[in-house]
Amino acid sequence: MKKIIKIVLIVCTIIVILDQLTKFLVIKYISSGFGNQNFKVEIVENTGMAFGFNDGNTKNIFLTVIILFIIISFLRNQKNELDTKTTIAVSLALGGGISNLIDRIFRGGVLDFISIWKFPKFNIADVSICIAWFLLIIFLIIYTNKKDVIKEVPKEELIIKDNGNKNRSKNWKTR
């Protein structure tokens, strides 16, 4: 339990500091933006959710808090089942969500400033959240495949007779 809390606090703190620091630096030093059509740094206030969805809705803070509450509840309820890499992935999503919530509370919207090709503008917190969901999907696929391949068979179903016709029970896993 202490290990999970430590991982969550460290990862969330790193993401929040990195995201807020980059936003501060962009506001201070790059007000007019720079770059080309493939990569541009340009400040945009996003009052919507991810990628501008639900733009202008004043209830986005409430939705963000609900999502963060769900993630925290998940961590709390699954603390005995989570491995380190899954904890890190969930913490990336939590840290990104917290940093964007800070923007919503203190700036009125999320500050996005990275533009790559025709993709909507985003920030470090958004990258963190996207990486988290990508990792969680990968882990889910791997975990599901392992569960399908390796199935526990109860001991009473595995009785092996040797040449002496003695019953022996073994704790085996089948593939």
N, C-alpha and C positions, 0 to 999 in steps of 0.2 A: 504494500500500500504506500509506504513512504517513498519507494522508488518511483512509482507512478506519479505521485504528487510532484516530486523533484523534476522528473522529465517534463511534465506539463508546465510547471512554472518556468523552467529554463527555456523551453522552446517558445512558449507564449511571449516571454520577456524579450527574447531575441527578435522575434517577428515584429512585435510592437515597436521596439526601439528602431529597428532597421527601417520599417515603413514610415514611422513618424519623422525620423531623421532625413530620409530621402525627400519627403514632402517639404520639410522645412528648407532644405537646401535648394530644391527646385523653386520654391516661392521666393527665396532670398536672391538667388543668382540667375535664374533663367525665366524671367518674367515674359519675355517675348517669344520664347521657344526657339528651337533649332532642329535641323535635320532635313530629310528629304521624304519622298513619298513612301519609301520602304521602312524607314525608321525615323520617328520624330518624337521630340520631347516638347510637349505642349500642355499647358495647364487647362483642365476642364473640371468644373464642379458637377459631380454626378449626384443628383437628388433621388435617383431611382435605386433599384437593387442592382444585381449583377448585370454589367454591360448596358446600363441605362434602362433596363426593364422596370416598368412601374414608375417612370420618371415623374417627379413633382408630387408624389403622394406623401403627405405628412405622416402617414402611419408606418413608414419604412423603419423608423426607429423601433417601434413596437414589434414589427416583424423580425428585425435583427435581434432584439432581446429574446424573443421566443426561440429563434434558431439557436442562439448561444445557450439558452437554458436547456434545450434538447440535447445539445452536444455535451454540456456539463453533466446532465442526468445520465447520459449514456456512459460517460467515463466513470461516474460514481457507481452505477449499477453493474458495470462489466469489469470492475477493477480486478477481480480474481481471474478473469478470462483473457485479459489483454496481454499480448506480448509487447516487447519494447518497440518494435517497428510500427505496430498498429497504434500504440500510444503516441508515438512521434507524429504519425500521420494525422490523427485526430487533433493533436495539439497544434499542428500547423493550421488546421481549419479554425480552431478556437482562437489562436493568436491573430490570424488575419481578420476574423470577425470582430474581435475586441478592438483592433486598431481602426477598422472602418467605423465601428460604433463611436469611438472617440471623435472621429471626424464629424459624424452626424450630430453629435451632441455639441461640439465646440465650433464647428464651421457651418453647420446647417446642411451639409452634404459631404459626400466623399470626394476627396481630391484625387483625380486621375491625371496622369501625365505621360504615360508611355503609350506610344502609338506605333504598332508594327503592321505594315502593309495596310490591308483594309479591315483589319480586326478592330473592334471597339477599343477605346482607350482604357487603360488599366493602371494599377499601381502594384507595389510589392506585396501588400496584403492580399490582393486579388490573385497574384501569382501563387502565394502561399496556399490559399484556399483551393485553387485549381490543382496544384500538386498534391494536396491532401486527398482530394476526391479521386484523383487518378490512382494514387497509391492504394487507397481503400478498395477501389474496384479491383485492382490487380491482386491485392491480398485476399479479397473475397473469392476471386476466381481460383487462386491457388489453394485456398483453404477448402473450397467446395470440391475441387478435384481430388485433394488428398482424402477427404471424407468419403468420396465415392469409391476410391481405389482401396483404401484400407478400412475394413470394417471389423469391429470387435465381434468375436464369436464367444458366447458364453462357454465356460469350462465344461459344463455338463453335455454340450453338444460335441465336444472333441474327445471322444474316448477311442484310444488307439489300442488295438489288440496286437501283442507281439506273438512270437512263435510259441510261447508257453501259454497262450490263451489267458494271460492275466490282463485285466483292465488297467490302463494307465491314463491319467488325465494330464493334459498339458495345456498351458496357457499360451495359445498361439494366436497370431493375427493372420487373417487370410488376405490375399490380394485378388 
